[in-house]
Amino acid sequence: MKKLLLLPVCVLVLCMTVPASFVFAEEELSSEVSCGGIITAIQRQGLLSSIPPLVFYSNEDSSTLDACVQEYRQMLASVVATVDENGTSAEMPLTVCWSGPDVDLSSPGLYQMTGDILAPDGYTFAEGVITQIIVPFQIKSADEVYPITLIANQNLCDGGIMLALNDIESWNEAIDDLHYMATTMYGLTEDEQPAYLEVVSIDDTLVDLSVPGEYEIIITLAVSEENKVSFSLPEHLQKIRVPVKISDPDAFELWITKYDNDSFSFDYLKKLDSSFKLYTLESETELSPDELPTADWSVDTNGSLNVDANCMSVLRRNLTVGHYYYYQIRSDSCSSTIVMLQDNGEKCSYASIGGNRDGSSDNPGADDVIQPAPTAPAETPSQPETTAPMESFTEDSDTIYGTRLDLSRKNHGGSASFSKHDIQATLSSDTLDSLDIGASDSLTVEIKQETPSSVTISVSKNGETVAEIPDTRITAPVNGKLYSFTVQETGTYELPEREVDSESTIHTSELPPSDPSGGLFNRNGLPFYLGLSALSLGGSFLILRRRIFR
């Protein structure tokens, strides 16, 4: 039985400190900014105005709650504002005056601590600028068992696996990868509290590598023993079914490996060259196999086919809802099976129709399709101008094409995860959308751990370095627990080395910073919590605290 290393359980609480650079800022600014002006902005107002609740349970000691309240009041004792006086813009710290939260641990419910942002004499807040910060607290009953409603990272495991007949080496690699990815799954409750899970078993005995066909690998999950008092896993979430396709490469079968909110993805085993093209057919009604040969097929112009990566991807935004789409890869000598897709907006249907694979005259539409013009090979010399490298998977980095990247983007959020050295980097949907990675573009993510107490994250598109990676989550194991933090830029970040319990505090003054100018740790001794997430707040830092399961 394998036990899952997991994100700590609980909801986030946000706190902020004013950086060292602002210790003397108030005195300096007071001589430069005369009395009177308009407060036009509060730094990171969006985050400060929507702080998620900090969860406590009714059986916890009130001293723990009291310590947290005092701590967050100190952290959020001031904020940084942008002020305008007679057309001159400047930054200045504003004091925050706190009240509450008056929490009763014996009474489950929502409470809040309110911080009023005080404007100096003569200054007023512009319309839309926050004047208050609310830190919510949620008290939950210790006697209640909370059901898990979602398996996080399931998308890493439930995609299809396509292998060639008797390819034992690739099979062993696929199983090793599946065993590792299964340990990254964890449970989430309706309010997104994470819960430890155990991998009870991974049953691959139903797969016969010597016989072509479709099979299943079944992953069985359970709530970890220490979490059973707090969480339950419904029966329909206990088993993850991983589809497996065993095929003869000469059969040239197209097989769907995954579909999600963004795309349909297919694999094939036959090695292709530039003479192969993807042909498509759109119809308002479903066509029979007898109708396909005389239908009006055309060459795909959306860049769906990636001959180097042995895969193709069809973006759902390119499909008309309710229409039927047919796809087939062809060259002058052979063609693949045909796949059909239909998206009615709520449910997706797909099927393999077969097709001729020996290049005979039965090839659907062969007489009706205008083959690629003889000058098409002239496009080949232009290919070296593209800087995108081939797909590769090394000890420290993964390089994948856009078509394969679509496989990693799940329904919720559209993020993508990469793992090296047991460290996982999850690029946010915003990061990936801003990179605008096309089907033929490549993305490289490098995760290096040169020392046990540091991790270096690098990202590039088509070989060009990417510096900004908004809201990228890094998860790393430390002393048998997982630490999770959020970064905005690539770089090197420090990890704590010593053993700590679930509620202890490590002060960063005891740990060397990875970068004197900032990063995960700053030089002001900003407290670091087990399982924290950190967001850069200009010169300040936002700390997102996740509390361990009770």
Secondary structure, DSSP 8 states (H G I E B T S, - for coil): -EE------S---EEEE--GGGTTHHHHHHHHS-S-EEEEEETTHHHHTS---EEEETTS-HHHHHHHHHHHHHHTSEEEEEEEETTEEEEEEEEEEEE-----TTS-EEEEEEEEE---TTEEE-TT---EEEEEEEEE-TT--EEEEEEETGGGTSS-EEEETT-HHHHHHHHHHHHHHHTT-EEEETT--EE-EEEEEEE-TT--TTS-EEEEEEEEEEE-GGGTTTEE--GGGSEEEEEEEEE-GGG---EEEEE-SSEEEEE--S---TT-EEEEEEESS---TTTGGGS--EE--S--EETTTTEEEEEGGGS-TT-EEEEEEE-SS-B--EEEEEE-SS-EEEEEEE--SS--TTSTTTTTS----TTGGGGGGGGGG------EE-SSEEEEEHHHHHHH--TTTT-EEEEETTEEEEE-HHHHHHHT--TT-EEEEEEE-SSTTEEEEEEEETTEEE-EEEEEEEEEEETTEEEEEEEEE-EEEE---S---TT-EEEGGGS--SBTTBSS--TT--EEETT-EEEEETTEEEEE------
